[in-house]
Amino acid sequence: MAYVTIDGNKYEKELIDLAVKHTTGQGEGKISVDEAKDLFKSAKDGQGVTDIEMATLKYIRGTYEFTDAGAKTFDAELSRL
């Protein structure tokens, strides 16, 4: 598993890369419902969500833009962890 350090904090590179992919290129530049679900699918790919994956998801929520529905889905998924 690869990591990236941002502002002195360690995050999972795969999740950051996925968030960047979902907010650049085609589309409105915001994370949608399906893209939010995609982020959680990636985070849950192992035995469970690690502390670094959780920190990365929280970083993504605070840093990237979401559609209203995407934000609602993301927040609901995050609260279940």
Secondary structure, 3 states (H helix, E strand, C coil): CCEEEECCEEEEHHHHHHHHHHHCCCCCCCECHHHHHHHHHHHCCCCCCCHHHHHHHHHHHHHCCECHHHHHHHHHHHHHC
